[in-house]
């Protein structure tokens, strides 16, 4: 049987992203399940995050995202050649988003 375990040991959250420095909290969530789907696993991880003091808004969810997967977009610069989406990179070199070319072609003259 497959087993997944999330464990936290640390301070208790006192809300608003602050922590009670004199506290100690231990949370362990163990799942014994052979056929967890990715969505089920992410939901259980979100429950674990709530248990250790993080809050989420109604409708929030965790998801797996691949910033490097090819994104299909229409040919946007007809007549001038298509311009592919460009990655937006932060100071550490991590991709934080994608910039799409303008839908209106610019006159090169």
N, CA, C and O atoms as a GROMACS GRO file, in nm:
protein
  436
    1UNK      N    1   0.085  -0.118   0.000
    1UNK     CA    2   0.000   0.000   0.000
    1UNK      C    3   0.089   0.124   0.000
    1UNK      O    4   0.185   0.132   0.077
    2UNK      N    5   0.057   0.221  -0.086
    2UNK     CA    6   0.133   0.345  -0.095
    2UNK      C    7   0.103   0.432   0.026
    2UNK      O    8  -0.010   0.435   0.076
    3UNK      N    9   0.205   0.502   0.071
    3UNK     CA   10   0.187   0.589   0.186
    3UNK      C   11   0.247   0.727   0.155
    3UNK      O   12   0.358   0.738   0.103
    4UNK      N   13   0.170   0.830   0.188
    4UNK     CA   14   0.215   0.968   0.172
    4UNK      C   15   0.207   1.033   0.309
    4UNK      O   16   0.110   1.012   0.383
    5UNK      N   17   0.310   1.111   0.345
    5UNK     CA   18   0.312   1.171   0.478
    5UNK      C   19   0.355   1.317   0.467
    5UNK      O   20   0.458   1.348   0.409
    6UNK      N   21   0.274   1.406   0.524
    6UNK     CA   22   0.308   1.547   0.537
    6UNK      C   23   0.332   1.572   0.685
    6UNK      O   24   0.252   1.529   0.769
    7UNK      N   25   0.440   1.641   0.718
    7UNK     CA   26   0.472   1.663   0.859
    7UNK      C   27   0.522   1.805   0.879
    7UNK      O   28   0.601   1.856   0.800
    8UNK      N   29   0.475   1.869   0.987
    8UNK     CA   30   0.518   2.004   1.024
    8UNK      C   31   0.543   2.008   1.173
    8UNK      O   32   0.464   1.956   1.252
    9UNK      N   33   0.653   2.069   1.211
    9UNK     CA   34   0.680   2.095   1.352
    9UNK      C   35   0.736   2.235   1.362
    9UNK      O   36   0.839   2.265   1.303
   10UNK      N   37   0.667   2.320   1.436
   10UNK     CA   38   0.711   2.459   1.447
   10UNK      C   39   0.614   2.541   1.527
   10UNK      O   40   0.540   2.489   1.612
   11UNK      N   41   0.615   2.670   1.500
   11UNK     CA   42   0.533   2.763   1.576
   11UNK      C   43   0.390   2.766   1.524
   11UNK      O   44   0.362   2.730   1.410
   12UNK      N   45   0.300   2.808   1.612
   12UNK     CA   46   0.159   2.820   1.578
   12UNK      C   47   0.136   2.957   1.516
   12UNK      O   48   0.188   3.057   1.565
   13UNK      N   49   0.060   2.960   1.409
   13UNK     CA   50   0.025   3.087   1.345
   13UNK      C   51  -0.074   3.162   1.433
   13UNK      O   52  -0.168   3.104   1.486
   14UNK      N   53  -0.050   3.291   1.449
   14UNK     CA   54  -0.145   3.374   1.523
   14UNK      C   55  -0.225   3.461   1.426
   14UNK      O   56  -0.286   3.560   1.467
   15UNK      N   57  -0.225   3.424   1.299
   15UNK     CA   58  -0.303   3.495   1.198
   15UNK      C   59  -0.223   3.606   1.133
   15UNK      O   60  -0.123   3.652   1.187
   16UNK      N   61  -0.269   3.648   1.017
   16UNK     CA   62  -0.209   3.760   0.943
   16UNK      C   63  -0.060   3.740   0.919
   16UNK      O   64   0.019   3.833   0.934
   17UNK      N   65  -0.021   3.618   0.883
   17UNK     CA   66   0.119   3.585   0.851
   17UNK      C   67   0.216   3.611   0.965
   17UNK      O   68   0.333   3.641   0.940
   18UNK      N   69   0.170   3.601   1.089
   18UNK     CA   70   0.261   3.613   1.203
   18UNK      C   71   0.256   3.484   1.283
   18UNK      O   72   0.159   3.408   1.275
   19UNK      N   73   0.361   3.460   1.360
   19UNK     CA   74   0.376   3.334   1.431
   19UNK      C   75   0.399   3.362   1.579
   19UNK      O   76   0.472   3.455   1.614
   20UNK      N   77   0.338   3.281   1.664
   20UNK     CA   78   0.355   3.291   1.808
   20UNK      C   79   0.490   3.229   1.844
   20UNK      O   80   0.506   3.107   1.839
   21UNK      N   81   0.585   3.314   1.880
   21UNK     CA   82   0.723   3.268   1.906
   21UNK      C   83   0.736   3.173   2.025
   21UNK      O   84   0.834   3.099   2.034
   22UNK      N   85   0.639   3.174   2.116
   22UNK     CA   86   0.647   3.089   2.235
   22UNK      C   87   0.570   2.958   2.219
   22UNK      O   88   0.554   2.883   2.315
   23UNK      N   89   0.522   2.929   2.100
   23UNK     CA   90   0.438   2.811   2.080
   23UNK      C   91   0.515   2.700   2.010
   23UNK      O   92   0.622   2.721   1.953
   24UNK      N   93   0.455   2.582   2.016
   24UNK     CA   94   0.510   2.467   1.944
   24UNK      C   95   0.393   2.385   1.894
   24UNK      O   96   0.300   2.355   1.968
   25UNK      N   97   0.398   2.348   1.767
   25UNK     CA   98   0.288   2.275   1.706
   25UNK      C   99   0.346   2.163   1.623
   25UNK      O  100   0.450   2.180   1.559
   26UNK      N  101   0.280   2.049   1.624
   26UNK     CA  102   0.321   1.936   1.540
   26UNK      C  103   0.198   1.882   1.469
   26UNK      O  104   0.100   1.845   1.533
   27UNK      N  105   0.206   1.877   1.336
   27UNK     CA  106   0.096   1.826   1.255
   27UNK      C  107   0.152   1.718   1.164
   27UNK      O  108   0.250   1.740   1.094
   28UNK      N  109   0.088   1.602   1.167
   28UNK     CA  110   0.128   1.492   1.078
   28UNK      C  111   0.001   1.441   1.009
   28UNK      O  112  -0.098   1.408   1.074
   29UNK      N  113   0.008   1.436   0.878
   29UNK     CA  114  -0.102   1.378   0.800
   29UNK      C  115  -0.044   1.263   0.720
   29UNK      O  116   0.047   1.283   0.640
   30UNK      N  117  -0.097   1.144   0.742
   30UNK     CA  118  -0.053   1.025   0.668
   30UNK      C  119  -0.169   0.973   0.585
   30UNK      O  120  -0.282   0.962   0.633
   31UNK      N  121  -0.140   0.943   0.461
   31UNK     CA  122  -0.242   0.889   0.370
   31UNK      C  123  -0.196   0.753   0.322
   31UNK      O  124  -0.085   0.740   0.269
   32UNK      N  125  -0.277   0.654   0.339
   32UNK     CA  126  -0.248   0.520   0.288
   32UNK      C  127  -0.350   0.492   0.178
   32UNK      O  128  -0.464   0.454   0.205
   33UNK      N  129  -0.308   0.511   0.055
   33UNK     CA  130  -0.400   0.497  -0.058
   33UNK      C  131  -0.320   0.461  -0.182
   33UNK      O  132  -0.221   0.527  -0.214
   34UNK      N  133  -0.360   0.358  -0.252
   34UNK     CA  134  -0.288   0.312  -0.371
   34UNK      C  135  -0.327   0.386  -0.497
   34UNK      O  136  -0.254   0.381  -0.597
   35UNK      N  137  -0.439   0.456  -0.496
   35UNK     CA  138  -0.484   0.516  -0.622
   35UNK      C  139  -0.524   0.662  -0.607
   35UNK      O  140  -0.626   0.705  -0.660
   36UNK      N  141  -0.443   0.740  -0.534
   36UNK     CA  142  -0.468   0.883  -0.524
   36UNK      C  143  -0.445   0.949  -0.659
   36UNK      O  144  -0.343   0.924  -0.724
   37UNK      N  145  -0.539   1.032  -0.701
   37UNK     CA  146  -0.516   1.110  -0.822
   37UNK      C  147  -0.434   1.234  -0.785
   37UNK      O  148  -0.421   1.267  -0.667
   38UNK      N  149  -0.381   1.301  -0.884
   38UNK     CA  150  -0.305   1.424  -0.859
   38UNK      C  151  -0.393   1.526  -0.788
   38UNK      O  152  -0.350   1.589  -0.692
   39UNK      N  153  -0.517   1.541  -0.835
   39UNK     CA  154  -0.608   1.638  -0.771
   39UNK      C  155  -0.638   1.602  -0.626
   39UNK      O  156  -0.645   1.691  -0.541
   40UNK      N  157  -0.656   1.474  -0.597
   40UNK     CA  158  -0.680   1.431  -0.459
   40UNK      C  159  -0.559   1.458  -0.371
   40UNK      O  160  -0.573   1.503  -0.257
   41UNK      N  161  -0.441   1.431  -0.423
   41UNK     CA  162  -0.318   1.456  -0.346
   41UNK      C  163  -0.302   1.606  -0.319
   41UNK      O  164  -0.266   1.645  -0.208
   42UNK      N  165  -0.328   1.689  -0.420
   42UNK     CA  166  -0.318   1.834  -0.400
   42UNK      C  167  -0.421   1.885  -0.300
   42UNK      O  168  -0.392   1.975  -0.222
   43UNK      N  169  -0.540   1.827  -0.303
   43UNK     CA  170  -0.643   1.866  -0.206
   43UNK      C  171  -0.600   1.830  -0.064
   43UNK      O  172  -0.620   1.909   0.029
   44UNK      N  173  -0.542   1.712  -0.047
   44UNK     CA  174  -0.494   1.672   0.086
   44UNK      C  175  -0.378   1.760   0.132
   44UNK      O  176  -0.367   1.792   0.250
   45UNK      N  177  -0.290   1.800   0.038
   45UNK     CA  178  -0.180   1.889   0.074
   45UNK      C  179  -0.234   2.025   0.115
   45UNK      O  180  -0.183   2.087   0.208
   46UNK      N  181  -0.338   2.072   0.046
   46UNK     CA  182  -0.400   2.199   0.083
   46UNK      C  183  -0.461   2.190   0.223
   46UNK      O  184  -0.451   2.284   0.301
   47UNK      N  185  -0.524   2.077   0.255
   47UNK     CA  186  -0.577   2.056   0.390
   47UNK      C  187  -0.465   2.060   0.493
   47UNK      O  188  -0.482   2.116   0.602
   48UNK      N  189  -0.350   2.001   0.460
   48UNK     CA  190  -0.234   2.004   0.548
   48UNK      C  191  -0.187   2.149   0.569
   48UNK      O  192  -0.157   2.189   0.682
   49UNK      N  193  -0.182   2.227   0.461
   49UNK     CA  194  -0.139   2.367   0.471
   49UNK      C  195  -0.234   2.445   0.562
   49UNK      O  196  -0.190   2.530   0.640
   50UNK      N  197  -0.364   2.416   0.553
   50UNK     CA  198  -0.462   2.481   0.642
   50UNK      C  199  -0.435   2.442   0.787
   50UNK      O  200  -0.444   2.526   0.877
   51UNK      N  201  -0.403   2.314   0.809
   51UNK     CA  202  -0.380   2.264   0.946
   51UNK      C  203  -0.259   2.329   1.011
   51UNK      O  204  -0.254   2.341   1.134
   52UNK      N  205  -0.162   2.372   0.931
   52UNK     CA  206  -0.042   2.432   0.991
   52UNK      C  207  -0.050   2.585   0.994
   52UNK      O  208   0.045   2.652   1.034
   53UNK      N  209  -0.166   2.641   0.952
   53UNK     CA  210  -0.187   2.783   0.973
   53UNK      C  211  -0.203   2.869   0.849
   53UNK      O  212  -0.225   2.990   0.862
   54UNK      N  213  -0.193   2.814   0.731
   54UNK     CA  214  -0.215   2.894   0.610
   54UNK      C  215  -0.364   2.902   0.582
   54UNK      O  216  -0.440   2.811   0.613
   55UNK      N  217  -0.406   3.014   0.522
   55UNK     CA  218  -0.548   3.027   0.490
   55UNK      C  219  -0.565   3.044   0.340
   55UNK      O  220  -0.478   3.096   0.270
   56UNK      N  221  -0.678   2.997   0.292
   56UNK     CA  222  -0.711   3.005   0.151
   56UNK      C  223  -0.850   3.064   0.140
   56UNK      O  224  -0.933   3.050   0.230
   57UNK      N  225  -0.876   3.131   0.029
   57UNK     CA  226  -1.008   3.187   0.006
   57UNK      C  227  -1.098   3.080  -0.057
   57UNK      O  228  -1.050   2.984  -0.116
   58UNK      N  229  -1.229   3.099  -0.042
   58UNK     CA  230  -1.326   3.009  -0.101
   58UNK      C  231  -1.301   3.000  -0.252
   58UNK      O  232  -1.293   3.102  -0.320
   59UNK      N  233  -1.289   2.880  -0.302
   59UNK     CA  234  -1.264   2.859  -0.445
   59UNK      C  235  -1.118   2.844  -0.481
   59UNK      O  236  -1.087   2.807  -0.595
   60UNK      N  237  -1.026   2.872  -0.388
   60UNK     CA  238  -0.883   2.852  -0.416
   60UNK      C  239  -0.854   2.705  -0.435
   60UNK      O  240  -0.921   2.619  -0.377
   61UNK      N  241  -0.754   2.675  -0.517
   61UNK     CA  242  -0.712   2.537  -0.537
   61UNK      C  243  -0.564   2.535  -0.572
   61UNK      O  244  -0.510   2.636  -0.617
   62UNK      N  245  -0.501   2.423  -0.552
   62UNK     CA  246  -0.363   2.403  -0.592
   62UNK      C  247  -0.365   2.332  -0.727
   62UNK      O  248  -0.454   2.252  -0.754
   63UNK      N  249  -0.266   2.361  -0.810
   63UNK     CA  250  -0.262   2.302  -0.943
   63UNK      C  251  -0.118   2.282  -0.985
   63UNK      O  252  -0.028   2.352  -0.937
   64UNK      N  253  -0.095   2.189  -1.075
   64UNK     CA  254   0.036   2.166  -1.134
   64UNK      C  255   0.042   2.246  -1.263
   64UNK      O  256  -0.045   2.234  -1.348
   65UNK      N  257   0.147   2.330  -1.277
   65UNK     CA  258   0.160   2.416  -1.393
   65UNK      C  259   0.297   2.395  -1.455
   65UNK      O  260   0.398   2.386  -1.384
   66UNK      N  261   0.302   2.388  -1.588
   66UNK     CA  262   0.428   2.376  -1.660
   66UNK      C  263   0.446   2.501  -1.744
   66UNK      O  264   0.383   2.515  -1.849
   67UNK      N  265   0.534   2.593  -1.699
   67UNK     CA  266   0.558   2.717  -1.771
   67UNK      C  267   0.632   2.696  -1.902
   67UNK      O  268   0.636   2.786  -1.986
   68UNK      N  269   0.690   2.580  -1.920
   68UNK     CA  270   0.769   2.556  -2.039
   68UNK      C  271   0.694   2.477  -2.146
   68UNK      O  272   0.745   2.455  -2.255
   69UNK      N  273   0.572   2.434  -2.114
   69UNK     CA  274   0.492   2.360  -2.210
   69UNK      C  275   0.452   2.454  -2.324
   69UNK      O  276   0.420   2.570  -2.301
   70UNK      N  277   0.453   2.403  -2.444
   70UNK     CA  278   0.420   2.486  -2.560
   70UNK      C  279   0.279   2.540  -2.548
   70UNK      O  280   0.184   2.465  -2.524
   71UNK      N  281   0.267   2.671  -2.563
   71UNK     CA  282   0.137   2.736  -2.555
   71UNK      C  283   0.092   2.767  -2.698
   71UNK      O  284   0.163   2.835  -2.772
   72UNK      N  285  -0.024   2.717  -2.736
   72UNK     CA  286  -0.074   2.739  -2.870
   72UNK      C  287  -0.149   2.873  -2.874
   72UNK      O  288  -0.247   2.894  -2.803
   73UNK      N  289  -0.099   2.964  -2.959
   73UNK     CA  290  -0.162   3.094  -2.977
   73UNK      C  291  -0.182   3.118  -3.126
   73UNK      O  292  -0.110   3.059  -3.208
   74UNK      N  293  -0.276   3.202  -3.163
   74UNK     CA  294  -0.296   3.229  -3.306
   74UNK      C  295  -0.180   3.308  -3.363
   74UNK      O  296  -0.106   3.375  -3.290
   75UNK      N  297  -0.163   3.301  -3.493
   75UNK     CA  298  -0.062   3.382  -3.561
   75UNK      C  299  -0.104   3.528  -3.542
   75UNK      O  300  -0.210   3.568  -3.590
   76UNK      N  301  -0.024   3.606  -3.473
   76UNK     CA  302  -0.067   3.741  -3.436
   76UNK      C  303  -0.011   3.850  -3.526
   76UNK      O  304  -0.069   3.959  -3.534
   77UNK      N  305   0.098   3.825  -3.592
   77UNK     CA  306   0.159   3.929  -3.674
   77UNK      C  307   0.156   3.886  -3.820
   77UNK      O  308   0.260   3.869  -3.884
   78UNK      N  309   0.037   3.869  -3.872
   78UNK     CA  310   0.019   3.825  -4.009
   78UNK      C  311   0.089   3.924  -4.102
   78UNK      O  312   0.070   4.045  -4.089
   79UNK      N  313   0.168   3.873  -4.194
   79UNK     CA  314   0.239   3.959  -4.287
   79UNK      C  315   0.378   3.994  -4.241
   79UNK      O  316   0.465   4.022  -4.324
   80UNK      N  317   0.402   3.993  -4.111
   80UNK     CA  318   0.534   4.027  -4.059
   80UNK      C  319   0.602   3.906  -3.995
   80UNK      O  320   0.715   3.916  -3.946
   81UNK      N  321   0.534   3.791  -3.996
   81UNK     CA  322   0.587   3.672  -3.929
   81UNK      C  323   0.535   3.666  -3.787
   81UNK      O  324   0.524   3.768  -3.720
   82UNK      N  325   0.504   3.548  -3.742
   82UNK     CA  326   0.450   3.531  -3.606
   82UNK      C  327   0.559   3.549  -3.502
   82UNK      O  328   0.673   3.506  -3.523
   83UNK      N  329   0.526   3.612  -3.393
   83UNK     CA  330   0.618   3.630  -3.282
   83UNK      C  331   0.573   3.538  -3.169
   83UNK      O  332   0.460   3.549  -3.122
   84UNK      N  333   0.659   3.446  -3.126
   84UNK     CA  334   0.617   3.352  -3.021
   84UNK      C  335   0.609   3.422  -2.885
   84UNK      O  336   0.672   3.526  -2.865
   85UNK      N  337   0.531   3.366  -2.793
   85UNK     CA  338   0.527   3.421  -2.657
   85UNK      C  339   0.668   3.421  -2.597
   85UNK      O  340   0.747   3.331  -2.624
   86UNK      N  341   0.698   3.521  -2.515
   86UNK     CA  342   0.829   3.535  -2.453
   86UNK      C  343   0.817   3.512  -2.302
   86UNK      O  344   0.724   3.562  -2.240
   87UNK      N  345   0.912   3.436  -2.243
   87UNK     CA  346   0.906   3.415  -2.098
   87UNK      C  347   0.938   3.544  -2.022
   87UNK      O  348   1.022   3.623  -2.067
   88UNK      N  349   0.873   3.565  -1.909
   88UNK     CA  350   0.904   3.675  -1.818
   88UNK      C  351   0.987   3.614  -1.706
   88UNK      O  352   0.941   3.522  -1.637
   89UNK      N  353   1.109   3.664  -1.688
   89UNK     CA  354   1.205   3.604  -1.596
   89UNK      C  355   1.234   3.700  -1.482
   89UNK      O  356   1.252   3.820  -1.504
   90UNK      N  357   1.238   3.648  -1.357
   90UNK     CA  358   1.272   3.732  -1.243
   90UNK      C  359   1.423   3.742  -1.226
   90UNK      O  360   1.498   3.684  -1.305
   91UNK      N  361   1.468   3.816  -1.122
   91UNK     CA  362   1.610   3.840  -1.101
   91UNK      C  363   1.692   3.711  -1.081
   91UNK      O  364   1.811   3.708  -1.113
   92UNK      N  365   1.628   3.607  -1.029
   92UNK     CA  366   1.700   3.482  -1.002
   92UNK      C  367   1.701   3.390  -1.124
   92UNK      O  368   1.759   3.281  -1.120
   93UNK      N  369   1.637   3.432  -1.233
   93UNK     CA  370   1.636   3.350  -1.353
   93UNK      C  371   1.516   3.258  -1.364
   93UNK      O  372   1.506   3.181  -1.460
   94UNK      N  373   1.424   3.264  -1.270
   94UNK     CA  374   1.304   3.179  -1.273
   94UNK      C  375   1.197   3.239  -1.362
   94UNK      O  376   1.177   3.360  -1.362
   95UNK      N  377   1.128   3.156  -1.436
   95UNK     CA  378   1.019   3.203  -1.522
   95UNK      C  379   0.897   3.227  -1.435
   95UNK      O  380   0.850   3.137  -1.365
   96UNK      N  381   0.845   3.351  -1.440
   96UNK     CA  382   0.730   3.386  -1.357
   96UNK      C  383   0.605   3.413  -1.440
   96UNK      O  384   0.498   3.441  -1.384
   97UNK      N  385   0.617   3.406  -1.570
   97UNK     CA  386   0.500   3.429  -1.655
   97UNK      C  387   0.538   3.427  -1.802
   97UNK      O  388   0.652   3.395  -1.838
   98UNK      N  389   0.442   3.460  -1.886
   98UNK     CA  390   0.463   3.460  -2.030
   98UNK      C  391   0.405   3.589  -2.086
   98UNK      O  392   0.294   3.629  -2.049
   99UNK      N  393   0.479   3.654  -2.175
   99UNK     CA  394   0.433   3.775  -2.242
   99UNK      C  395   0.391   3.740  -2.384
   99UNK      O  396   0.470   3.684  -2.461
  100UNK      N  397   0.267   3.773  -2.419
  100UNK     CA  398   0.217   3.745  -2.553
  100UNK      C  399   0.232   3.869  -2.640
  100UNK      O  400   0.217   3.981  -2.591
  101UNK      N  401   0.261   3.849  -2.768
  101UNK     CA  402   0.274   3.965  -2.857
  101UNK      C  403   0.140   4.035  -2.876
  101UNK      O  404   0.034   3.976  -2.854
  102UNK      N  405   0.147   4.158  -2.917
  102UNK     CA  406   0.026   4.236  -2.942
  102UNK      C  407  -0.057   4.172  -3.053
  102UNK      O  408  -0.002   4.116  -3.148
  103UNK      N  409  -0.188   4.181  -3.040
  103UNK     CA  410  -0.277   4.125  -3.142
  103UNK      C  411  -0.282   4.216  -3.265
  103UNK      O  412  -0.330   4.175  -3.370
  104UNK      N  413  -0.233   4.339  -3.251
  104UNK     CA  414  -0.232   4.434  -3.362
  104UNK      C  415  -0.090   4.446  -3.416
  104UNK      O  416   0.000   4.486  -3.343
  105UNK      N  417  -0.068   4.411  -3.544
  105UNK     CA  418   0.067   4.419  -3.598
  105UNK      C  419   0.115   4.563  -3.606
  105UNK      O  420   0.037   4.654  -3.632
  106UNK      N  421   0.245   4.584  -3.583
  106UNK     CA  422   0.304   4.716  -3.592
  106UNK      C  423   0.367   4.731  -3.729
  106UNK      O  424   0.430   4.638  -3.781
  107UNK      N  425   0.350   4.847  -3.787
  107UNK     CA  426   0.409   4.874  -3.918
  107UNK      C  427   0.560   4.890  -3.901
  107UNK      O  428   0.604   4.975  -3.824
  108UNK      N  429   0.640   4.808  -3.972
  108UNK     CA  430   0.786   4.814  -3.953
  108UNK      C  431   0.848   4.937  -4.018
  108UNK      O  432   0.969   4.954  -4.008
  109UNK      N  433   0.771   5.022  -4.085
  109UNK     CA  434   0.828   5.139  -4.155
  109UNK      C  435   0.802   5.268  -4.083
  109UNK      O  436   0.844   5.374  -4.130
   0.00000   0.00000   0.00000
